[in-house]
Amino acid sequence: MLMVIHAASSAWVGELSSSALSAFVICFILHFILDFIPHGDHNMVANYQHKEKLRRVYTFLTADLITTLLFLFSIEIFDIGTDKRIIFAAILGGLLPDLLVSFYKLTKVRFLKKFHDFHFFIHNFLPEKKHKTIRLSHALVLQGLLFLFLLKVIV
């Protein structure tokens, strides 16, 4: 799932929450619920193994990161949300699982191995992810529509 989708869905939860801690925890869990949904990035992990495909992965991740950062800045600039501390705690909770997995991939810190494995267990849980996967292009269109919906309910 795109980081921007995790951030936007978390912002929505944060908007509905009354405490930063509950928003953080709910969005941390919500991250895994969203990752159950097939989202077309199943080849990204395999592409990390091939130097010639790494550029495509990094381009994709950079575009997602830039979009996510623009979304975060828009929350501040356009004064979205009633309590920014709660919203940003929610977003941190929603993004933390992917940040921890990325940190593990970069450092191979032992204590994050089980978390990494659990994260990919969730990603690959549904049988259709193993047999019939959704194309990345289709998933991006669906996630784009979901993002537009989330923007509508947040603003």
Phi, psi and omega per residue, in radians:
M1 nan 2.473 3.124
L2 -1.105 2.540 3.086
M3 -1.032 -0.663 -3.103
V4 -1.116 -0.545 3.077
I5 -1.219 -0.765 3.075
H6 -1.055 -0.722 -3.126
A7 -1.171 -0.784 -3.094
A8 -1.201 -0.739 3.114
S9 -1.150 -0.617 3.101
S10 -1.200 -0.662 3.085
A11 -1.071 -0.682 3.118
W12 -1.108 -0.802 3.093
V13 -1.071 -0.754 3.121
G14 -1.059 -0.641 3.106
E15 -1.116 -0.537 -3.101
L16 -1.618 -0.151 -3.052
S17 -1.608 2.737 3.122
S18 -1.885 -0.109 3.132
S19 -2.458 2.514 -3.135
A20 -1.137 -0.696 -3.118
L21 -1.132 -0.823 3.137
S22 -1.132 -0.669 3.117
A23 -1.108 -0.747 3.115
F24 -1.039 -0.879 -3.088
V25 -1.139 -0.801 -3.139
I26 -1.047 -0.749 -3.097
C27 -1.288 -0.522 3.031
F28 -1.069 -0.781 3.114
I29 -1.221 -0.722 3.127
L30 -1.005 -0.605 3.110
H31 -0.938 -0.809 -3.101
F32 -1.237 -0.617 3.085
I33 -1.085 -0.780 3.105
L34 -1.138 -0.586 -3.138
D35 -1.252 -0.267 3.024
F36 -1.126 -0.544 -3.080
I37 -1.285 2.194 3.087
P38 -1.008 2.284 -3.072
H39 -2.369 0.440 2.874
G40 1.297 0.062 -3.108
D41 -1.779 0.404 -3.075
H42 -1.077 -0.479 3.133
N43 -1.440 -0.215 -3.102
M44 -1.042 -0.760 -3.112
V45 -1.131 -0.762 3.117
A46 -1.117 -0.603 -3.117
N47 -1.196 -0.347 3.071
Y48 -1.115 -0.413 -3.088
Q49 -1.420 -0.272 -3.065
H50 -1.963 2.033 -3.094
K51 -0.994 -0.680 -3.085
E52 -1.217 -0.336 3.132
K53 -1.742 -0.143 -3.109
L54 -1.074 -0.626 -3.126
R55 -1.046 -0.728 3.114
R56 -1.114 -0.727 3.118
V57 -1.096 -0.835 -3.122
Y58 -1.134 -0.630 3.086
T59 -1.118 -0.775 3.125
F60 -1.084 -0.846 -3.123
L61 -1.138 -0.652 3.115
T62 -1.147 -0.761 3.105
A63 -1.076 -0.718 3.111
D64 -1.147 -0.738 3.123
L65 -1.105 -0.778 3.139
I66 -1.102 -0.760 3.105
T67 -1.075 -0.731 3.129
T68 -1.124 -0.783 3.115
L69 -1.095 -0.710 3.083
L70 -1.077 -0.696 3.088
F71 -1.088 -0.789 3.136
L72 -1.092 -0.749 3.097
F73 -1.121 -0.627 -3.137
S74 -1.155 -0.551 3.078
I75 -1.058 -0.741 -3.131
E76 -1.299 -0.823 -3.055
I77 -1.151 -0.796 -3.061
F78 -1.601 0.168 3.073
D79 0.954 0.826 3.108
I80 -1.433 2.319 3.063
G81 1.678 2.632 -3.109
T82 -1.520 -0.716 3.133
D83 -2.226 1.790 -3.061
K84 -1.105 -0.555 3.121
R85 -1.071 -0.745 3.131
I86 -1.177 -0.760 -3.117
I87 -1.107 -0.779 -3.134
F88 -1.250 -0.529 3.023
A89 -1.129 -0.713 3.102
A90 -1.100 -0.790 -3.137
I91 -1.119 -0.725 3.090
L92 -1.045 -0.770 3.094
G93 -1.075 -0.665 -3.132
G94 -1.266 -0.494 -3.123
L95 -1.652 -0.371 -3.034
L96 -0.967 -0.740 3.141
P97 -1.000 -0.760 3.118
D98 -1.209 -0.605 3.102
L99 -1.146 -0.702 3.109
L100 -1.149 -0.711 3.112
V101 -1.128 -0.744 3.108
S102 -1.109 -0.724 3.105
F103 -1.072 -0.737 3.112
Y104 -1.095 -0.778 -3.129
K105 -1.041 -0.632 -3.112
L106 -1.378 -0.622 -2.984
T107 -1.937 -0.385 -3.058
K108 1.021 0.593 3.091
V109 -1.089 2.158 -2.989
R110 -1.005 -0.725 -3.025
F111 -1.198 -0.203 3.106
L112 -1.673 -0.052 -3.106
K113 -1.036 -0.818 -3.131
K114 -1.134 -0.663 3.085
F115 -1.108 -0.789 3.100
H116 -0.992 -0.844 -3.121
D117 -1.113 -0.725 3.091
F118 -1.074 -0.774 -3.135
H119 -1.003 -0.786 -3.141
F120 -1.344 -0.412 2.982
F121 -1.075 -0.765 3.104
I122 -1.108 -0.807 3.141
H123 -0.987 -0.655 -3.044
N124 -1.817 0.277 -3.028
F125 -1.182 -0.841 -3.085
L126 -1.233 2.365 -3.112
P127 -0.992 -0.607 -3.107
E128 -1.126 -0.392 3.070
K129 -1.234 -0.499 -3.114
K130 -1.512 -0.514 -3.025
H131 -1.957 -0.930 -3.116
K132 -2.091 1.733 -3.106
T133 -1.681 2.656 3.088
I134 -1.390 2.470 3.106
R135 -1.192 2.547 -3.129
L136 -1.032 -0.711 -3.132
S137 -1.076 -0.714 3.101
H138 -1.183 -0.726 3.141
A139 -1.109 -0.680 3.139
L140 -1.148 -0.659 3.081
V141 -1.112 -0.810 3.137
L142 -1.111 -0.718 3.126
Q143 -1.205 -0.596 3.058
G144 -1.092 -0.745 3.089
L145 -1.138 -0.704 3.087
L146 -1.097 -0.714 3.111
F147 -1.079 -0.768 3.110
L148 -1.075 -0.707 3.081
F149 -1.081 -0.811 -3.137
L150 -1.089 -0.703 3.077
L151 -1.042 -0.717 -3.126
K152 -1.098 -0.724 -3.106
V153 -1.392 -0.440 3.138
I154 -1.343 -0.732 -3.035
V155 -1.424 nan nan
